[in-house]
Structure formats: C-alpha cells, structure tokens
Amino acid sequence: MDGTDLGLHLERNLRLIRWHELLVRTNPWIAVFVLFSRSRFDLDGAVQLAGIYYLFVVLFEVPSGWMSDRVGRVPTLRLAALAWAGAFTCFALGDDRFAVIVVGQALLAAGYACLSGTDVTFHYDTLEALGRAREYADRQASVVSMGLLAGAAGALVGGVLGLADVRWAFVVSAVLAVGQLVVTGGFTEPPRRGRVEGIGRQVGVCLRYLGHLPTAWIFGYGIALVVQEHVAFTLLQPWITESLGRSPDELGAAPLVSGLIVAVTAVFGAAAARSSAALGRTLGVRFALVALGALSALIVTTMAASTHLLVLALVAIRSAQGAAAPVLISAVVAPVVEQHHRATFLSLDSLAGRLSYGGLLLVLSTDAGDNVSRVLWQLSAVAWVLVCVTFVSAVWVRRRHGAVSLDHWT
C-alpha cells in the first residue's frame, strides 16, 4: 500500500472510529444488569458477580494490552466485539443459572479488556501517522461525547425493554456487538514502530515509565479512577429500587427509571467529555482530575445518606469523572509512552484499578446482606480517602515537577 492509499485508509479510520464508539457505548444492558442479577441472586450475588467481573479483567487486561501492541490494534478490537456478542448471549439465555452468568461476565470482561487502552491508542496512532497528533485531545473529547449521547439512547431503550423482560436488553446488546464487529472490518492498522517484547519483558519495560514521577502520578490516579468512577454505579439500580419502595423481586418501573437515570447521566457525561480538554487547560490536568474524583465521592455519600428521589438530581452528573478523566489521562500518557508500549501501559493501569475495586467488592459482599445503605457508606469512605490522597500527592508532584500540559510534559 503506497503512501496515498495508506493516508486514505487512515482517514477512513477517523470516520469509522466515530461509528465504532457509537456501537460500543450504546449499551441497553447497563440499564438493567444489576436489577437482573439482584432479582435472581439477591444483593450478595449481585455484588459477588460484579466482583467476579473485575477479577476476570485481571486475567485478561495485560495480555490483551500486550496483544494490541504485538499483534495489532485492529485484531484486538475485533476480538472485543466477538467476546461481547458471546457475553450478551449468555445473559439473555442464562436466567437464574449462576454458572452461565459467570461465563457471561468472563466474556464481558474479555471484551472490555481488549477495548481498554486499545481504542484510544488506535485513535492516537492513526492521528500520529497522519501527522495530526496534536488534534487528539479535542478529537477524542468529541468522540467520547458523541458515544455517551448514544449511550443515553441505549439506556432508554434498555429501560423500556426491561418493563417487558430485562433479557430483551441483552438481545439488543448482542446485535449491537455484531455491528461493532462489522465496523472493525473497515479499520486499517496504523504503521507500527518499535519491537514488542515478550509479555513479561514488555510489562517490565512499561513499569519503568513509573520512574518518571508525573507519569507515576497519572498511573496512580488511574487506579483511583476505577474505584471512584464505579462506587455509585455498582449500587445505583438497587438504590433506585429502594427509592421506589420496591422489593428486589418486584421491579415495577425500576428498569425504566434506571434507564432514564443512565440516559440523563450519559448526557451530562457527554457534556463533561466535550469540556474535558478545556477543563484540563483551565485547572491543570492533575487538579481537574482530583476535582472530578471529589464529585464522584460526593455523589456516593449523598446516595448513602438518603434514598429520596431528589438525590437523583445529583446522581445525574455521576458520569462526569468517567467521561472526562480518561480523555485527559490518555492525552498526557500517549506523548510520553512509546507507541509499542501504549496499550500495555494503559492496560496495566486499568488492571491495577479493576483488581483493587474487584477485591474491594468481594470484601464488602461478605457482610453486605441486603443492606444497600451500609455498602454505600463503606464505598463513600473509600472514595474520600482516595480524594485526599490524590490531592495531597498532586500538590507534591506539582511542586517538584511543575504543571502538566495537554500537549507535553513540563
């Protein structure tokens, strides 16, 4: 393929990335999954399944990142779509068979692990090959924002389908995963540079980047992000059920309300993602990230304190951290990490975060009973500890190394 043809194919990547993001983020299943698992396995089982999912990510996260660096971004993205199609099939057919749902969680984890780090590095690599890397932060913010709006629509669809049967949301999600696979068929692998080591040596090389203190801070924040981003999400649907005065077995309008809440949070997340680059330039990347973490902690504390439906006004902005923070993290990591290390590095960061949160959930599930408020208070305490740690360390790193730019480290 000559330079002109390659350039055209890479330009096509940029167009297809938007469609891929739409399909990836349109997730009807998110509106009903915890309702589904709690109604069949109680809160203990729902929390346990969430913990199992995160621990499966431990198995897949680093190998998938290494595969992305070694084999290519495009094959890894295709594998993600295949895994998701299998996962949603398991959820649709598994009903109350715990083992089948566990298999679905494993496939779901494999899909997210393959996406983790690969989708953003694929975007950055494509722009870098076109000589347009400086456009990444603003373009990625736009892509994520659009994907979250699609997620809002998907959540509404999932909520409406859940009124009839929550399993229909899984069927639609499986169809979307097939569409995701079709889109990846049009992707072209960007030119790759550098030699990828065996997985053990690759991990060792990536960990050496942590010798640079600002990079180490971003890595540490990535761990905190996974916990802070998910503390409210994990128990949102059981919290809604209690707010509506419903039992776990009598969901009533809970699926629709859940879908509406997820949709509204996605819309706010889209606004946050679109504003992420501007926020990073205004507050500085580190303090913008700390502020987003504090917002997540405030939300879970408010949920723990009250089940009044007015709290939903605050819950609506729950997705701000999860939408904006990854854009800022990937924008500052990509320029300082070599191309053939990027996916592995980001996968290691995601792995550490998910392992931490998965272990936390399994610990909490041992005495959760069916008390949603108790678990929320425990998660709230953890979230605020992380806010304090990230803020103090951000001040320390700034004093030693200065501010961080979206275009380069200083």
N, C-alpha and C positions, 0 to 999 in steps of 0.2 A: 504494500500500500504506500503510494507516494505521499509527499507532504500535503498536497492539496486535498487528496482523498481523506487522509487522516484528519485534517482540520475540519472537513465537512462532517465526518463521523463524530468528532468530539463536540462540535456544535450541536449535533443531534442529541448527544448525551445530555447537554444542558436543557434541552426541551423535554426529553423523556424523564429526567430527574424529577421534574415537577409532577408528572403523571404518576411516577413511582411513589412519590411522597403522598399523593392523594390516596392511593390504594393502601399504602402502609398504615396511614393514620385513620382511615375510615374503618373504625372498629366497633361494629354493633355489639359484639360480645362484652366489651368493657362495661356497658351499662347494666349487665345482668349477671356477670360471672359470680360475684360474691353472694348475691341473692340465690343463685343456683346452688352453689356449694354449701351455703349455710342451711338452706331448706332441706338438703339431703343428708348433711353430715354434722349439723349443729355448728356453733361458733368455733368450738375446739377444732373440728375437722376443717372448717374454712381457713382458720389461721394456720393450721398444720399444712394444708395444701399450698398456701401462699409461701410458707417457709420452704417446703419441698421444691417449689418452683425456683426460688432463689438459689438453693443448693445445687439444683441441676445446672443452673447457669455457671456455677463454679466449675463443673466438669467441662463445659463447652466453651466458655468465654475465651480463654487464652488460645486453645487450639484453633478456634475459628478466626481469631485475630492473626495468628501465625499463618493460617491457610490464606487469608486475604493478602498478606504480604508476600507469601511464597507462590501461591497458585494464581492469585488474581482477585481483584475486587468483584468482577462480574460473576464468576462461578460461585463465589461466596454469597452474593445477593440472590442468585437463583436457588441455592440450597435453602436460604431463609424462607423463600416463598413455598418451596416444597414442604418444609417442616411445618409451616403454619397450616397448610392445607390438611396435613395429617392431624395436627392438633385439634383443629375445629371439628373434624370428623369424629374424633374421639369424644369430644364434649357433646356433640349432637346425639351420639349413639350410646354414650356411656351410662346416662341416667344415674342410678344410685350405686353403680359398681365402682368402688373406690379405686381399684387397681387400674381400670380403664382411664379414669380421670387423671391418675398419676402419670400414665403414659402420655396423655394429652399435655400435661404440664411439662413433661420432659421435652416433647416436640416443640411446645411453645417457647421454652427456654432456649432450645437449639436455634429457633428462628430469630429470637431477639439477640442471642449471642452473635449470630452471623451478621446481623444488621449493625450491632454495636461497634462503632468506630469505622466500619466499612463504608456505610452510606456517606458519612461526612468526608472521609478521606477520598472516596471516589469523586465527590464533587470538587474537593480541593485539587486533587491530582489532575482532573480534567481542565480546570482553570489554569493551573500551573503550566500544563503542556501547551495551552493556548497563549501563555504569557500574560495572563489576566488574574494572577493570584490575589492582587490587592482588592479585587472585587468580592472576595469570598465572604467576608463578614456580612456585608449588606445583602448579597445574593442569598446566602444561607438563611439569614433572618427572614427574607421574603418567602423562601421555600417552606421553612418551618411554619410560618404564619399561615400560609395557604393550606398546609397539611392539617393544621389544627382546626381551621374552619371546616374542612372535610370531616374531621373527627367529630365536630359538633353535629353535623348532619347524620353521621353514622350512629352517634349516641341516641339521637331522637328516634332513628329507625329501630335501634335495638330496644329502646324503651317501649315503643308501640308494639313491636313483635312480642315482647315479654308479657304484655297483657293477655295474649292468647296462649303462648308457651315460650318460655325463655330459650328453649332449644332452637327455635327458629333463628334467633340471633346468631347462633353458631353456624347454621347452614349458610346464611348470607355471608358471614365472615369467610367461610371456606371458598365460596365463589369469588370473593374479592382477592383471596390469596392466589387463586388460579390466574386472575387478571394481572396480579403483580408479577407472576412468572412470565406471562406473555410480554409484558413491558420490558423485563430484563433481557428478553431475547433480542431487543433492538439496541442494547448497550454495546459500546466498543471499549475494550480495555485501554486505558491511557498508557503511554510509554512508561516503562518502569526503569528505574536506575538503582544500582547497588545490588549487592549479593545478600540474599536472605540466608541466615544460618539455620542449622537445625533448631528445633523448638527450644531446647534447653539453653543453647548459646544465645539464641535470639532474645529470650527472656532476660538473660544476664546482661546483654548489651542494652536493652531498653531500661533496665533498672539503673544503669549508670547515669542516665539522664537526671536521676534524682539527686545526684551530686550538685546540681545547679539549684540553689535554694528557691528561686522563684518558680521553677518548674516543679520542684518538690511540693511547694505550697498548693499549686494548682492540682497536683495529684491527690494531695490530702483533702482538698476541698471536694474533689470528685467523689471520694468515699463518703464524705458528709452529705453530699448532694443526694445520693441514692436513698439514704435514711430520711433526710428532711423532706424530700420530694414525695415519699410514699407513706409517711406517717398518717396523713389524713386520708389518703386514697384507700388504703387497705380496709379501713373500717367505715368508710363513707356509706356504703349501702346498708350494713346493719344499723348504723346510726339513723339513716333515713327511715328504716322500718320502725324503729322505736319512736321516732318523731311523729310518725303517722299513727302510732298506737296499734301497730300490727304485730302479730307473732311471727316467728320465722317461717311457719308453715302456711300462714295466711297472708300472702304478699299484697293482695289487693292492688292498689295503684302504685305500690313501691317501684316496680320496674319502670313505669312511665315517669315518675318523679325522678328516679335515678337517672334515666336517660336525659331528662330536661336539665338536671344539675350538671351532668357531664358535658352536655352541649353548651351550656352557659359558661362553664369553666373553660371549655376549649376556645370559645370566642374571646374571653379575656386573655387566655394564653396566646392566642394569635396576635392580639394587640401587644402583649409583652414581648413576644418573639420579634415582632416588627420593630419594636423600640429598643431591642437589646443592644445593638451596636451604639446607638445614641446614648443609652444609659451607661454603657461602659466608658464612653469617651467623657461623659459628664462627671461621674463619680470616681472614675478609675475602675479598672476591671475588678480588682480584689474587693473593694468596698461595695461595689454593685452586687457582687456575688454574696457577700455577707448580708446585705440588706434583703436580698431575695430569700436567704435562709431564715432570717428573722421573721419574715412574713409567713412562711410555712409553719414555723413554730407557734406563732400567734394563732393561726387558724386551728391547729390541733388542740391547743389549750382551750380555746373558746368552745370547740365541739365537746371536749371533756366536761366543761362546766355547765353546759346547757344542751337540751335537745329541742329547744324552741325553734320553730321553723324560721324565725327571723335571723337565726345564725346563718342560714343559707346565703344571706347577702354577703357575708364574709367568705364562706366556703366557695362562693362563685369565683374568687380570684386565686383559688388553690393552685392552679396550673401555672402561675406566673413564673415560679422558680424553675419548674421542669421544662418550660418552654424557652426561657431566656438564657438560663445558665449554660446549657450545652453549646449554644451558639458562641458564647464568649469563651468557653473553655477550648473548643476546637479551633477558634480563630487565633488564639495565642499559642496553642500547642503546635499546630501544623508548621509554622515557620522555623521552629527550633528543634524539631524532631525530623530526622531524615525520612525521605519518602518510604523506604523499605522497612521502616520501623514504626510508622504512624499507627497502623491498625493494631499491632501488637501492644504498643504502649497504651492506647486508649482502652483496649480490651483488658489489660492488666488493671487499669484504674477502675473500670466498671466491675471487674471480678472482685476486687477488694471491697468495693461498696456493697455489692449484692451479697457477698459472703457475710459481711458484717450485719446487714439487715436480715438476711435469711436466718442466721444464728440467733439474732435478737427475737425474731418472731417465734422460733421454736422454743426459746426460753420462756417467752410470755405465754405460749399456748399451754404450758404445763399446769398453770393455775388460772387460766382465763375463765374457766367455767362458761357462763353465757353472759358475762358482765362486760358490756361494751365500754362503759364509762371507765372502769378500772384500767383496761388496756390502754384507752386513750390518755389517761393521766400518766401512765408509765411511759408511753411514747412521747408525750409532751415534755417530760423531764429530760429524756434523752436528747430531744431536739434542741432544747435551750442550752444544754451543756455544749452541744456542737456549735451553736451560735457564738457562745462565749469563746470557745477555743479558736474558731476561725477568725473572730475579730481581733483577739489579742495577737495571734500569730501574724495576721495581715499587717498590723501596726509595726510589729517587729521586723518583718521582711521589708516593708517599705522603708524603714529607717536604714536598713543595711544595703538595700539594692535599688531604692527609688521606686517610682511608679512603673506600671506596665502599660504598654501601648497595644492597641489592636493591630498595629502594623509591624511592630518589632519589640523585642525586649530591650529595656534600657537599664 
